[in-house]
Amino acid sequence: MRVDQIFSRAKSAGCQPISFEMFPPKGELTLERAREVAAGFAPLAPDFISVTYSAGGSGNSAATAKIAHMISSELDIPSVAHLTCISLTRETLAAKIEEFRAAGVENVLALRGDLPAGMSEAEAGEIAFPYAKDLIPALVDARFCVGAAAYPEGHLTCDDLPTSVKHLRQKQDAGASFFVTQLFFDNDYFYRFRELADAAGITVPITAGIMPFTSKQQVTRMVFTCAASLPAPVIKILARYENDPDSLRQAGIEYACRQLEDLQRHGADGLHVYTMNRADVAKAAMSALRAQARP
Ligand code: FAD
């Protein structure tokens, strides 16, 4: 099923789609491992599952379309395949579109991808598809339902939030029919961003992405790779449980559940959980949201 339909049906029914992100597991039995991970999510019945794509290095981008198809065809859960354009040429994009079509992919999250080491933003502007907005029209023409990324605190390499929102609007104008946000630890950033997006004429659903944190190392990585601000309550959890990894993990998952509940109460268009392939993390998030949604 198309994700834009999922959002419009949920809106008519007065509810919010709850979705998960998973990444292709590494290793030789990739599809088999992915099947196990996705099977752990299936009883939770998320509205859709998105599958990341790695443009190079450690990831396994060849598996993305196959995993997305496995999720929708075997588990009957709608799926979204991510695709990055930073390394694509016109020829390799055409081949990717064919690969995605052949695998039965319906929904694609169109991304730029992170710049390869040593490439500047100015150099990126010289390549075939420098920005996600340049990838979107070809995917829309190929009849995929296309989503894109949004940044409540602005993108890491973008100087200010209004400019980041202007770039978001360009992605909507190019044909994106839903947005998934970067993770954030402080919901106030999301609410401020949503006001700016409204004012900039963003009309497609923006689903809020939340990552339950399970270690200090993970939080530190996210702060520097995603430009996510650390609010005092998160710093206090990290300090309080510095020498107690199990309690830190538990407190991090609970913090994310409270964030998700607050977003649900404030009418976010959708809630997206960065599961890190952990069914227990996804289960905690889903239980909190379903309990709150119950009349
Ligand atoms: P863009 O929207 O193209 O923006 C990239 C930068 O260029 C930003 O600073 C933006 O402000 C700027 N920009 C945009 N348009 C213009 C313009 N017209 N003129 C000048 N500057 C402009 N990465 C992966 O490798 N694989 C994944 O599967 C993946 N999944 C993700 C899922 C989500 C929900 C999110 C939020 C991110 C994901 N990423 C993934 C990371 C993403 O690839 C990086 O954040 C990347 O640096 C930006 O991608 P984008 O699609 O937002 O790029």
Residues whose N, C-alpha, C, O or C-beta is under 5 A from the ligand:
A	BS01	FAD	T52 Y53 S54 A55 H82 T84 A110 L111 R112 G113 D114 P130 Y131 A132 K133 A149 A150 H155 T157 C158 S164 H167 V180 T181 Q182
